[in-house]
Structure formats: C-alpha cells, structure tokens
Amino acid sequence: MAQQLMQERSLWIERLARFGYAAKGIVYGIVGLLAAQAAFGSGGQTTDTKGALSAIVTQPFGKFLLSLVAIGLIGYSLWRFIQAIKDPEHKGTKPKGLAQRIGYAANGFIYGSLALSAIRIVIGSGSGGNSNSTQDWTGKLLSQPFGQWLVGTIGAAVIGLGFYQFYKAYKAKFRKEMDLSQVSDVQQNWIIAIGRFGLAARGVVFCIIGFFLIQAARQYDVREVRGLGEALQVLQQQPYGPWLLGIVALGLVAYGIYMIIQGRYRHLNTQEI
C-alpha cells in the first residue's frame, strides 16, 4: 500500500513537472511572438514574462487558459525546489553541484512569483504588464552597505549565465537530458537545432540584462536597469534593430518550443523522491 502511494505521488510529481516545462515554454513563446510581431511591423510589443500573462488573459477563454498556465508554473516551481532539496539528479554537495542546486532554488522562486502574478490576473487583483520589480529590488540592494558591489556582482553573474547559455547551445549537451529514442534522426536534429537557437537567444538577453545591472551599479542609478522586455527594446533601438530584435524574438519562440519538448521527453527521476 505504501509503495503504491509512493508510485502515485511520483507519477503526479512527474506530470506536474512536465506540465510546468510546457507552461514555461508557452510563456516564453508568447514573449518571443509578440516581440517578433513588433520587429516585423505587424503589431505586437516588446514585453516580459508578466506581459505574456496579460496577453494570454485577453484571448478567448483567457482566464481559463491562464489558470492552466498558472498551475503549470506552480508545478515547474515545485519541481525546481525538489531538484534543489531532494537532488534526484545527484548533483551532490561539491561546489559545482551546490551551485546548480542553488540555481534550481532561485528558479523555483522566480517561477513561483510568476505563477502568483498569473493567479492575481485571473482573480482580477493585479496586472501582468511590464513592471519595475527589477528596479525595485535593485534599488533596495544599492541602498545596502557595499550595495554597488552587490549589484555589480549580480550583473556579472547574469552575464556569466548568458555565456553559459551560449556554451550549452554550442555543446548541445541538453540532448542527454532527454529520451529521444522515440523520434527519428531528422526530428532529433531539428530538436537540437531548435534548442541551440533558443538557448543562444536567451544568452543574448541575459548578457544585455547583466550589462545594464553593472551600469546601474557603476552609476548608482536604478533607472539603468533593464528587464526582459526592456532588453528587447534595447535591441530594437540599435542599427539594424528590427533585424536584431526579430532574430532574438524568433530565438525566444524557439526556446519556448524547446521547453515544451523538454516537458515531453526530459528524463525525470521522480522515483527516489
């Protein structure tokens, strides 16, 4: 009886996690799609993940759809916390493993907060448009002792995370995270190409966000901070901006598709939880 309950719990955790990857993919896909429309002059806007939630709720059956996304984001957040605490992937307690597990926990908080934003939109107590939350916490950090160093260090870490996305795109080791034995070689090649394109685009965005965090630290000015939507705006304002924005926007759509594929094929070791 106890073993059966454990198996059922593991199954539900796996289902929630897979649904969570798909929900994250949908959010990023919408961010990318809106930015691509803005780049190619067919409407749209450069927005962040919260803005994507607002875009969902304006669709037919929007509240129902956003409720599903919220459930998915909760599932993704819970899975990240399980990865951090239970360590089902056996990352261990050495510096590299601990860093990955801390990253999982941070991811859990980020997407837990996004799920809360989705719930607030559904019940009508908040909006999902671009917010100044990034500037808010940056301002709080800057006001602390050694605040400029803290913000600068976080900016450098975000840039480092961006380069790590480039590394992942180049090495394509993410293919080992998935069971692709069920798909053809041609489909595998497409999955790898989509994953590489998506990760590279995300790397570009991280590098821009990190650069402006360092600028905010240097100038002691939170107005220098850029979130996801504003980072896309920065691209749009450059020479050949529509082309740059369009490429990165399509990359974010690719990242969304990649996350949905992860939800379908990713190895999830829930048996030891």
ZIBELRA-V416964 format. One record per backbone hydrogen bond with DSSP energy under -0.5 kcal/mol. CO is the residue of the C=O (numbers start at 1). NH is the residue of the N-H. Records with the same first field share a line. If there is no record, write none. Layout:
CO->NH + NH
This chain:
1->5
2->6
3->7
4->8
5->9
6->10
7->11
8->12
9->13
10->14
11->15
12->16
13->17
14->18
15->19
16->20
17->21
18->22
19->23
20->24
21->25
22->26
23->27
24->28
25->29
26->30
27->31
28->32
29->33
30->34
31->35
32->36
33->37
34->38
35->39
36->40
37->42
38->41
45->47
48->52
49->53
50->54
51->55
52->56
53->57
54->58
56->59
59->62
61->65
62->66
63->67
64->68
65->69
66->70
67->71
68->72
69->73
70->74
71->75
72->76
73->77
74->78
75->79
76->80
77->81
78->82
79->83
80->84
81->85
82->86 + 87
87->90
94->98
95->99
96->100
97->101
98->102
99->103
100->104
101->105
102->106
103->107
104->108
105->109
106->110
107->111
108->112
109->113
110->114
111->115
112->116
113->117
114->118
115->119
116->120
117->121
118->122
119->123
120->124 + 125 + 126
121->124
132->136
133->137
134->138
135->139
136->140
137->141
138->142
139->143
141->144
144->147
146->150
147->151
148->152
149->153
150->154
151->155
152->156
153->157
154->158
155->159
156->160
157->161
158->162
159->163
160->164
161->165
162->166
163->167
164->168
165->169
166->170
167->171
168->172
172->175
173->176
174->177
175->178
177->267
178->180
180->183
184->188
185->189
186->190
187->191
188->192
189->193
190->194
191->195
192->196
193->197
194->198
195->199
196->200
197->201
198->202
199->203
200->204
201->205
202->206
203->207
204->208
205->209
206->210
207->211
208->212
209->213
210->214
211->215
212->216
213->217
214->218
215->219
216->220 + 221
221->224
222->225
227->231
228->232
229->233
230->234
231->235
232->236
233->237
235->238
238->241
240->244
241->245
242->246
243->247
244->248
245->249
246->250
247->251
248->252
249->253
250->254
251->255
252->256
253->257
254->258
255->259
256->260
257->261
258->262
259->263
260->264
261->265
262->266
265->179
267->269
268->270
270->273
